[in-house]
Amino acid sequence: MKELKHLNKYFRKYGLKLFIGIIITIIARVFQLVMPSYVKNSIEVVEQFIRGEIAESAARNLLLEYILIIVGAALLSGFFTFLMRQTIINVSRYIEFDLKNEVYDHYQVLNLDFYKRNRTGDLMNRISEDVTQVRMYAGPAIMYGIQTLTLFVCLIPLMFIKAPTIAFYALVPLPVLSILIYQISRIIHKRSTVVQEFLSRLSTFAQESFSGVSVIKAYNLEPQLNGEMGTLAHEGKDKSMDLAKVNAWFFPLMILLIGISNLCVIYVGGQQYLSGEIATFGIIAEFILYVNMLTWPVAIVGWLTSIVQRAEASQKRINEFLKIEPEIQNEVEGHTPIQGQVEFDKVSFTYSDTNIEALKEVSFRVNAGETVAILGKTGSGKSTVLELITRLYDTTSGEIRIDGVPIRQLNLKDLRSSIGTVPQDAFLFSDSIRNNIKFGKEEASEEELIDVAKKAVVHNNIMGFSKTYDTVLGERGITLSGGQKQRVSIARALLRDPEIYLFDDCLSAVDTETEEEILSNLKKASRNRTTFIVSHRVSSAKNADRIIVLEDGQILQEGTHDLLVEQEGYYKELYMHQLSEKET
């Protein structure tokens, strides 16, 4: 159970509630033990009346008294059982809540390479299915374990005190039951683990299919995907059926062995009654109730073992992720305000997952308030520059300085809070347009919201929707066109009003006329703000204070638009080519 030690901090956190729940559990079981004795006493009263040892009125009064005690004990046992579930099971839900938050918070700080190596379906399965299995250990396993222990400690000695021979024969089948249930539970554990791992595959396949539905339809791949889904469904059915076949043995075995124990009690008790070893037939009825009270706890021993095994396996999968240390660490706790000066000093960077060297000793300096455009062919390292500024990655060698301070010596939260970024692939959440824009500044007023939407030239589009800003978007913003998604992302960044703007080819899906209007608005909005514009278009770069041309991770050209168009090279060729296209 070493993996489950991770939960000890939560047990300490909710220790008082757990302790109260355990005490209530013991009280509930003690009240349950009252009933069999009074059932025996009731039968003895009837026997005494039949033998004429007691008057009818006295017998009636005693029966009524015993029945009231039985009903009262049952009601109290039920009441305390309710309280037991309200404490222990509630604690397990609190632990589930805390553990899910812990896993999700850890997901948030892990670097991008982690998400490249792991599939979304598996990540979701660990935070849902695996945490659910752990909750079963933190709640039901503890609750039923205390119940079982209480009954064993109280009931078995009581049975041997009252009738040792009957107790022996009544309990003989129960260890056999426990062993069989344990063996079945081991098989269930193995097969349920297989089913759980398969669910991760199925979740991943479904999630990718839904996310890529436009590509699937465009390439007419529905029949192929349906076939693959059918194959997965049949595989899942076979694995689930293997599990169901084993589960089907659980209750029949339990009922069989309960029956054998009851037969043992009736036969041995009957023999002893006939021979005069026991004075009353009520003891047999009492032992039948004892056996039935013990059967489920005995069977549960194997089931609890299975729960612990499944929880151990699930917690191990969770711990695998929780033990991963994020490569990007916030090394500074204090507040570090950002002005906007950015300097790259011989920066090189290699992606660990592909081993591609994206930047090679790149050096430049951008003063606060300047606008810099970065151009280059695909794969030249343009987007990598922006990812390093936001510290999504750390440099392989060289140093990035913000306001003259090494970027690792800045508070990570302050750094990213001072940056407004518009990624190349605009990502929008399945929420209203209003909330997507306000994602950058939740407390923004309606006037601010409309103002940035107008600057991003998307306000008129939004007002054309039936619910305007309250229009709920599909997953990843699929409701909007590519250009609309980019402009909503630009509005989100503008609303934040940061010290540094990073625009990563964010106008690629916008027509030239709209692009010029947005660029004009951006120039006004980003005045006195450091701005990086990554683009393939000269039109997006020509008004920048400085233009950097990258090729194969190195700076090929650097200067103003007027200077670069006079030089032979990539920028002039690109400018002339795009100018001729525009004239055409």
C-alpha positions, -999 to +999 in steps of 0.1 A: +000+000+000+030+023-003+015+043-032-016+050-011+006+068+015+000+098-007-035+100+008-023+103+044-022+141+043-059+141+034-067+116+062-049+140+086-069+169+072-102+152+077-091+132+108-117+145+132-146+137+108-132+103+102-128+096+139-164+106+145-175+084+116-156+054+130-172+058+165-206+061+149-199+029+128-191+010+160-222+023+178-244+013+148-230-023+148-234-026+186-271-017+183-274-043+155-261-070+179-290-064+202-316-079+179-307-116+177-306-120+215-341-106+218-354-127+189-341-157+210-358-143+241-391-139+222-390-176+210-382-187+246-413-168+258-434-186+233-419-220+244-425-212+281-462-203+273-466-236+253-452-255+283-475-236+306-447-220+326-460-185+320-494-169+317-508-156+285-509-119+296-474-121+309-462-137+276-480-110+256-464-082+277-429-098+274-433-103+236-444-066+232-415-055+253-390-075+233-405-064+200-403-028+210-366-033+220-359-050+186-377-022+167-359+005+188-325-012+183-332-015+145-342+022+143-311+034+163-288+011+142-304+026+110-301+061+123-264+057+132-258+039+099-272+070+081-248+092+102-219+069+094-225+074+057-228+111+062-194+113+078-171+086+062-186+087+027-187+125+027-150+125+037-142+103+008-159+128-015-139+157+000-107+136-006-119+130-042-124+167-046-090+176-032-072+149-052-088+159-085-078+195-078-042+184-069-039+164-101-054+193-122-032+219-106-001+197-113-012+193-149-013+231-152+024+236-142+038+208-163+056+219-195+044+216-230+066+185-237+045+166-212+014+172-233+032+162-264+041+129-249+007+120-233-027+117-249-056+137-237-078+107-232-053+091-208-049+124-189-087+126-185-089+090-174-064+095-146-082+125-132-117+108-134-116+070-134-084+066-114-095+091-087-128+074-085-111+041-077-090+058-050-122+073-035-135+038-030-105+031-008-109+064+011-146+059+019-164+025+014-133+005+022-128+023+055-165+022+064-170-015+056-136-024+071-146-009+105-180-026+103-163-060+096-137-055+124-164-045+149-186-075+141-157-099+142-144-086+176-179-085+192-198-113+176-174-143+173-165-144+210-202-139+218-211-169+196-185-192+213-196-181+248-232-190+240-228-222+221-192-233+211-201-263+190-228-245+169-204-215+166-176-237+153-197-254+126-215-222+117-181-204+111-164-232+091-178-223+057-170-185+062-132-187+058-138-207+026-161-180+014-135-153+022-108-172+003-129-178-027-141-141-028-104-130-025-094-152-054-123-139-075-114-104-065-078-108-077-091-119-111-116-090-111-088-066-103-067-078-133-096-078-157-109-044-144-074-029-149-075-041-185-109-026-189-097+007-174-067+009-196-089+002-226-112+030-216-083+054-219-077+042-255-114+045-262-116+081-247-086+091-267-100+077-300-134+094-294-119+127-284-096+128-314-125+118-337-147+146-324-119+172-325-110+162-361-146+158-374-142+184-401-111+166-415-129+132-413-158+146-433-136+164-458-117+132-466-148+110-465-133+089-438-165+082-419-167+045-430-131+039-421-135+056-386-168+037-381-150+005-388-122+013-363-148+024-337-166-009-343-134-029-338-127-010-306-163-015-294-161-052-300-127-054-282-143-034-253-173-057-252-150-088-250-130-073-222-161-062-203-177-096-208-146-113-194-150-091-163-187-097-161-183-135-162-160-134-132-183-109-114-212-133-119-196-159-095-195-134-066-231-134-052-240-170-061-209-183-041-219-160-013-255-173-012-243-209-015-220-206+015-246-187+036-270-216+029-244-241+040-237-222+072-274-219+080-278-257+073-249-264+097-266-242+124-300-259+119-285-295+118-260-292+147-283-270+168-312-294+161-291-324+172-280-306+204-316-295+212-328-331+207-301-344+230-307-317+256-273-300+252-291-267+246-322-259+265-341-237+240-348-237+203-343-199+203-306-203+203-308-218+168-328-188+155-303-165+172-273-182+155-290-181+121-292-143+125-256-142+136-245-161+106-264-138+082-249-108+100-214-122+096-217-134+060-215-101+042-185-088+064-167-121+057-174-118+020-164-082+021-129-092+033-121-103-003-139-074-018-121-049+004-088-065-007-099-059-043-108-023-036-074-017-020-056-034-050-075-013-075-069+019-055-032+010-053-030+005-090-049+038-097-029+058-072+003+045-087-009+058-121-017+092-105+016+093-086+035+088-119+023+122-130+024+139-096+061+129-093+070+146-126+088+178-117+079+207-141+109+218-160+098+254-158+101+264-121+091+297-105+123+305-087+113+339-074+084+344-049+086+382-046+069+406-069+090+415-101+073+443-122+079+442-159+086+473-181+090+455-215+127+455-225+136+422-241+171+409-248+183+376-264+220+369-257+233+341-278+202+320-273+200+285-286+172+261-282+166+224-291+132+207-287+137+177-265+109+156-281+121+160-317+158+170-311+153+198-336+176+228-330+151+257-335+174+286-326+212+289-329+229+317-309+203+343-316+210+378-302+190+409-304+177+437-281+142+453-281+137+484-260+105+489-240+078+503-263+094+492-296+076+471-322+096+442-338+085+421-367+099+386-371+098+370-406+111+338-420+102+306-437+083+278-420+105+262-394+129+291-391+123+295-354+098+325-353+073+310-329+100+296-307+112+331-300+077+339-286+075+307-266+109+315-250+097+350-241+067+336-223+089+309-207+069+280-220+104+266-225+138+274-211+167+281-233+192+253-240+221+278-239+224+316-238+203+339-218+171+359-221+168+391-201+137+412-194+145+447-183+181+436-178+171+408-154+176+371-164+142+357-172+146+329-147+150+355-119+116+369-126+084+358-109+068+335-135+033+348-126+043+384-130+061+376-163+031+359-179+006+384-165+025+411-183+022+394-216-007+394-240-003+366-266-022+357-297-011+322-308-009+310-344-036+285-338-063+307-321-079+287-293-113+296-280-132+278-252-167+263-255-182+293-238-198+326-248-179+351-269-181+376-240-163+352-216-138+342-243-127+378-247-129+385-209-106+355-204-078+380-204-095+403-179-125+390-161-134+422-143-136+442-176-166+465-182-190+462-212-175+494-227-140+479-226-152+447-241-169+464-271-139+488-275-114+460-280-138+441-302-140+471-325-102+475-325-100+438-335-126+445-362-148+417-350-176+438-333-198+439-364-195+402-369-205+395-333-235+419-335-247+399-365-252+368-343-286+363-328-273+364-292-244+388-300-218+386-273-237+359-255-234+335-284-220+302-271-192+288-293-186+252-302-156+232-290-123+251-298-145+279-313-156+258-342-187+280-346-166+309-359-145+311-391-108+311-389-105+349-393-132+355-367-114+332-342-081+351-348-098+385-342-116+374-310-082+362-298-067+396-307-095+413-287-087+391-257-051+401-258-060+438-262-083+437-232-055+426-210-035+457-219-002+441-210+034+455-212+044+431-239+023+419-269+031+387-288+012+383-321+021+350-337+010+351-374-025+360-360-038+377-392-031+348-416-069+341-421-078+378-425-082+395-458-057+423-467-082+452-462-092+440-427-056+433-419-046+469-426-074+482-404-065+458-375-028+467-379-036+504-377-057+498-345-029+476-331-004+503-336-025+528-316-034+503-289+002+490-285+018+525-283+044+525-255+040+487-254+067+462-265+053+443-295+065+413-314+047+405-346+055+371-363+042+370-398+047+357-433+034+390-448+055+420-454+023+441-450+022+431-413+059+439-408+067+470-428+056+495-401+075+479-373+105+498-357+127+469-366+124+437-387+143+405-380+145+378-406+152+343-394+165+313-414+173+279-399+172+293-364+197+321-371+193+359-378+196+363-416+187+400-418+179+428-394+168+464-399+139+487-409+116+481-438+133+509-458+167+495-451+159+459-460+141+466-493+173+482-505+193+451-496+194+420-518+181+390-498+150+372-485+131+402-473+134+421-506+124+390-526+094+384-503+084+421-506+086+422-544+067+389-547+039+400-524+038+434-541+033+418-575+006+395-561-013+425-547-010+444-580-022+413-599 
